[in-house]
Structure formats: C-alpha cells, structure tokens
Amino acid sequence: MAREPSPPSPTASSICDALGRSAIADRLGVQATAVSNASVAGTFPASWFTALRAMCSEAGLVCPESLFRFKATSAPDATEQQGAA
C-alpha cells in the first residue's frame, strides 16, 4: 500500500495567506506592508516568533522556526573559556 505524501512545509507566504496579513500586522503592531515584505522575502524577523507561533497554534498551523531570522550563535573558543575561569 502506498504511503500518503506528507504535506508541504509551510512557507512565510502560506502562513501569511492562512492567517491574513492584516491580522498579523494588527497582532504585531506593524504595518501590513512589513508583513507583505516578509512574505515576499520568505522569512520573518525573529522578534515576530512568539506572536506568530501563537497565531499559528490558534489556527492549527505549523510554525517552523526555520522561517525566522534568528542570529546564529557560536560556542566560545578555549581562550574565552579560560579567561572566564
């Protein structure tokens, strides 16, 4: 028996379409153009994560962290660790 294909991963655009750009803008306190710009760019500012995750949860949508522009962190090197001791 063939497996059902998994649904496509959500995109910034599909989340904006599902939630509504105006609703997102209202919740975040930003202009609708900021939401539209993020949709076109394909990523959201990291500062929007908590609010968008809540909105997606309320709507039964998946909200992948990969759609947000979080800053990467690096582990401190040995010299920094020795200086802290």
C-alpha positions in Angstrom: 0.0 0.0 0.0 1.4 3.4 -1.0 2.2 6.0 1.7 0.4 9.3 1.6 2.8 12.1 0.7 3.5 14.4 3.6 2.0 17.9 3.2 4.4 20.6 2.0 6.3 22.5 4.7 4.7 25.9 5.4 6.3 28.9 3.9 6.2 32.5 5.1 3.8 33.3 2.3 1.5 30.4 3.1 1.3 31.4 6.7 0.5 35.0 5.7 -2.2 33.7 3.4 -3.7 31.5 6.1 -3.6 34.0 8.9 -4.2 37.1 6.9 -1.7 39.9 6.6 -3.9 42.5 8.3 -4.5 40.2 11.3 -0.7 39.5 11.6 0.0 43.2 11.3 -2.6 44.1 14.0 -1.2 41.4 16.4 2.4 42.6 15.9 1.7 46.3 15.8 3.4 46.7 12.5 2.2 48.0 9.1 0.7 45.4 6.6 3.5 46.3 4.2 6.0 44.9 6.7 4.1 41.6 6.7 3.9 41.6 2.9 7.7 42.3 2.7 8.4 39.4 5.0 6.2 37.2 3.0 8.0 38.1 -0.3 11.4 37.7 1.4 10.4 34.2 2.7 11.4 34.8 6.3 10.1 36.7 9.3 12.0 38.8 11.8 13.0 36.8 14.8 11.1 39.3 17.0 7.8 38.1 15.5 8.3 34.5 16.5 6.3 34.4 19.8 3.3 36.2 18.4 3.3 34.3 15.1 3.8 30.9 16.8 0.7 31.7 19.0 -1.3 32.8 16.0 -0.4 29.6 14.1 -1.2 27.5 17.1 -4.6 29.1 17.4 -5.2 28.3 13.8 -3.9 24.8 13.9 -0.9 25.6 11.7 2.7 24.5 11.9 5.1 27.4 12.5 8.7 26.3 11.7 11.5 28.1 13.4 13.4 28.0 10.1 11.1 30.7 8.8 12.5 33.2 11.2 15.8 35.2 11.0 17.4 34.1 14.3 21.0 35.1 14.8 23.4 32.1 14.9 25.4 31.7 18.0 28.8 30.2 18.2 30.4 28.3 21.1 33.1 30.4 22.8 36.6 29.3 22.0 39.0 27.9 24.5 40.8 31.2 25.2 37.5 32.9 26.1 36.6 30.0 28.4 40.0 30.2 30.2 39.6 33.9 30.7 36.3 33.4 32.3 37.6 30.9 34.9 
